[in-house]
Amino acid sequence: MTTIRIAAALLIRPDGHTLLVRKRGASAFMQPGGKIGPGETPDAALARELKEEIDLHVEPASFEVLGRFSAEASNEPGHRVHADVFLVKTEQVHFHPAAEIEEAKWVSPFDIDGVALAPLTADQILPHYRELIGGRSTRRR
């Protein structure tokens, strides 16, 4: 199985919702981010991808390392993604999808029914995030 190295953001706003993106031609939502280029550090790659995908300008120094996660690739059969994931906090609420991003949406980490999620998001990142915030109320709002 081929491995794809990516950098991804658990991008959160003050109310705890996280931004997910859907690439053009794909059905699953995932964290914003993308492939790490040759000679690029994961945090530099993420800053570049956030600017390209959703026009968010952030300094890598503001990122908090969450860890490395791995899952089956959502859009590339027979591939596995290895992701360096960073917590990125923002006050910005509206984003303008660009590059290959078709749609961006804010979701509660506790209420994702009906949202198609990439395996890395569904099985690794969102469960980790829920654990980080201590399993706050799971009721719907």
C-alpha positions in Angstrom: 0.0 0.0 0.0 1.4 3.4 -1.0 1.7 6.1 1.7 0.8 9.7 1.3 2.3 12.2 3.8 0.0 15.1 4.6 -0.3 17.9 7.1 -3.9 18.6 8.4 -5.5 21.2 10.7 -8.0 20.6 13.4 -9.3 24.1 12.8 -11.5 25.2 15.6 -13.5 28.3 16.4 -14.3 29.6 20.0 -17.5 27.5 20.3 -15.5 24.3 19.6 -16.9 23.6 16.2 -14.3 22.5 13.6 -14.1 23.3 9.9 -14.2 20.4 7.5 -13.7 20.7 3.7 -14.8 18.6 0.8 -12.7 18.4 -2.3 -14.2 18.9 -5.8 -15.5 15.5 -7.1 -15.3 13.9 -3.6 -18.2 13.0 -1.2 -16.3 12.9 2.1 -15.5 15.8 4.3 -12.1 16.1 6.0 -9.7 18.5 7.7 -8.2 21.2 5.6 -4.6 20.5 4.7 -2.7 18.6 2.1 0.4 16.9 0.9 3.8 17.8 2.3 6.1 18.9 -0.5 9.8 17.8 -0.9 11.9 19.7 1.6 8.9 21.2 3.3 8.2 20.9 7.0 4.7 19.7 8.1 3.8 23.0 9.7 5.0 25.0 6.6 3.0 22.7 4.3 -0.1 23.2 6.5 0.3 27.0 6.5 0.6 26.9 2.7 -2.4 24.6 2.2 -4.6 26.7 4.5 -3.8 29.8 2.4 -4.4 28.0 -0.9 -7.6 26.1 0.1 -9.5 28.5 2.3 -7.6 31.7 2.2 -6.6 31.5 5.9 -3.3 33.2 6.7 -1.8 31.8 9.9 1.7 31.6 11.2 3.0 28.0 11.9 4.3 29.2 15.3 0.6 29.4 16.4 0.0 25.7 15.6 -0.2 23.2 18.4 1.0 19.7 17.5 -1.7 17.1 18.1 0.2 14.1 16.8 0.6 11.8 13.9 -2.4 9.8 12.7 -2.8 7.2 9.9 -5.8 5.9 8.0 -6.9 4.6 4.6 -7.0 7.5 2.0 -10.4 8.7 1.2 -9.9 9.8 -2.4 -7.1 7.5 -3.5 -7.9 3.8 -3.4 -5.0 1.6 -2.3 -3.3 4.4 -0.5 -2.9 5.2 3.2 -2.4 8.7 4.6 0.0 9.5 7.3 -0.9 12.9 8.8 0.9 15.4 11.0 -2.1 17.0 12.6 -2.1 20.4 14.2 -4.6 22.3 16.3 -5.3 25.7 14.8 -7.6 28.2 16.5 -9.4 30.9 14.6 -11.8 33.7 15.2 -12.6 33.8 11.5 -16.0 32.3 10.7 -16.4 32.6 7.0 -14.0 31.0 4.5 -13.8 31.1 0.8 -13.1 27.6 -0.7 -10.4 27.8 -3.3 -8.0 25.5 -5.2 -9.6 22.0 -5.2 -12.0 22.7 -2.3 -15.7 22.6 -3.3 -17.3 23.1 0.1 -16.3 24.1 3.7 -18.6 23.6 6.7 -18.4 24.0 10.4 -19.5 21.0 12.4 -19.8 20.1 16.1 -17.5 17.2 17.0 -20.5 15.7 18.8 -23.1 16.0 16.1 -21.9 14.8 12.7 -24.8 12.6 11.7 -25.5 12.8 8.0 -22.0 14.1 7.2 -19.9 11.8 5.0 -16.4 11.8 6.6 -13.0 10.6 5.4 -11.6 7.7 7.4 -8.9 9.8 9.0 -11.4 12.4 10.2 -14.1 9.9 11.4 -11.8 7.2 13.0 -8.8 9.2 14.2 -9.0 13.0 14.4 -12.6 13.7 15.6 -12.4 10.9 18.3 -9.1 12.4 19.5 -10.6 15.9 19.6 -13.6 14.7 21.6 -11.2 13.1 24.1 -9.2 16.3 24.3 -12.2 18.4 25.2 -13.4 15.8 27.7 -16.5 14.5 26.1 -18.6 17.6 26.8 -22.3 17.2 26.3 -23.3 15.0 23.3 -26.8 16.4 23.1 -27.8 18.1 19.9 -28.3 21.9 19.8 
